[in-house]
Amino acid sequence: MKFLRAANESLLKLAGWGTIFFMGVIAVVIPYEVFGRYVLKSMSIWSGEVSTFSLAWATMLGGAVGLKKGYQVSMTAVLDAVPPAAGRLLKGVGLLFMLVFLATMTWYGALQTLINFEQTSPAMGIKMGFPYACMPIGFFIMFMLTVEELLVFLGVSHPEESRA
């Protein structure tokens, strides 16, 4: 459990810094694009792709960070309305569904990344596997965080031990 916790902490730090980096790229490129379009009357061909790819990466990495911080939508009203035993069962089933969903998305995201790796982007000419890689990486981080949460739920670890 200590190894999983340490790995998740490292993944979360990378995801956090990645989110900051890609949001920074967006914060620089979009004003540059607007300035070029309306002031210089000339727009660069690469700025749209950089913004789009950065948004995809920021979304997936930020989603992982948000999952750990509890920013996801949940049905706590349902869990509060049922008896504690039923609420615990529903929470456990929900975690299992999340694991299946995240594992499936990691798998298919990896397949899409590999399938599109030989395709190149029209403006920048980079391999499309790089932008697509945000999906399996983001979903994998979310999967690992959910595994840790499930272990805490099952009592294998204590919640205060798993805080990142």
N, C-alpha and C positions, 0 to 999 in steps of 0.2 A: 504494500500500500504506500510505503514511503517513496518508492521509485515512481509509482503512478502520480503521486502528488507532486513530486519534484519535476517530473516530465510535463505535467499539466501547467505548473507554474512557469516553466521555461516557454512552453507553447503560448501561454497567455501573454507573457512579456513580448515575445516576437509578434504576436497578433496585435497587441496594443501599439507597439512601435510601427508596425506595418500600416495600421489604420491611420496613425498620425502622419506617416510619410505620404500615403496616397491621398489623404485629405489635403495635405500641404500642396501636393502636385496639382490637385484640382483647384485649390485656392490661387495658385499662380497662373495656371494655363487658361482658365476661363476668363479672367480679366484681360489677359494678353490677347485672347481670341476676340473679345469684344472690342478692345482698343484697335486691333488690326482691322476688324471689319468696319467699324464706324468712323475711325479717325484716319487710319492709313488707307482705307478703301481697298485693302488687300489682306486676305485671310490665309494663314498657313494651312497646308493640307494635312499636317500631322496632328494639329491641336485637338480636333474632334476625337480622333482615335485615342490619344493619350488620356483625355478626359473620361471617355467611356470605359476604357480598360482600368483606369485608376478607380473609377466609381465601383466597378465590379469587385475589385480587390478590397476596397475599403468596406464594401457591404458585407462580404463574406468574412473578413477578419473582424470587423466590428460586430457582426452577428455573434461570433464566438465569444468576444469579450462581453457583450451584452447578455449572453446566455449565462455566463458565470456570475454576473452581477444581478441576475434575476429580472432583467428588463423584458423578458418574453411575456407574451400574453398567456394568462392561465385562468382556469375556471375555479378560483378559490371559493366563490359563492356556492358552487355545487359541493365542494369538499366540506365546507362549513355547515351545509344544510343536512348532511347525512350523518348517521352515527359514526363515532371515531373509527371503529373497525372497518366499516364500509369506505370511509374516507381514505384510510391507509391502503386498502385494497385498490381503490381507484387510482391513488397516487402511484402505487407500484405498477399497475397496468399501464398507466400513462408513461412512466419511465421506460417500460419495455417497448411500447409503441415508438417512443422517441428513438430508442436504440436501433430498432428495425428500420425506421425511416432514415436516420442519419447514416447507417451502414449502407443502405440502398443508394442514397444520394452520393455517398463517397464513391461507391463502386461505379455508378453510372457517370459521375463526374470524371472519374479517372478514364473511363472508356471514351467519353467525349474528348477529353484532353488528348488521348492517344490518336483517336480518329482524325482530329483536326490539326495534328502536329505538323503535317506536311503542307497544309494550307497557309498562305501568307496573307497578312492584312494588306488591303489595297493602298493605303497611304504610306505607312511606315515600312512595309515589307518584312515585318517580324513574323516569326512562326506563331500561328494562332494557338498553339498549345500553351504558350505562356499566359495569355489572358484567360484561357479556359482552365488553367491549373488552379485558379482561385477557388473553383468549386470543390474539387476533392480535398484540397488543403483546408479550406474553411469548414467543410462538413466533417472532416476527420478530427479537427480540434474539438468541434462540438460533440462528436461521438465520445472522444476521450473524457471530456468534462462530464458527460452524462453517465459514463461508466463509473467515474468517481462518485457522482451523486447517488447512483444506485447502490454502491457499496456502503455509503454513509446511511442510506435509507434502510438497508438490510442489517445494519449494525456492525458491519465489518470494521468500520472506522468511525471515529467520533467527528461531529460537524466542525468543532473548533480546530481539529487537526487538518481539515481539508481546505481551510481558507487560503486563498492565493494572495 
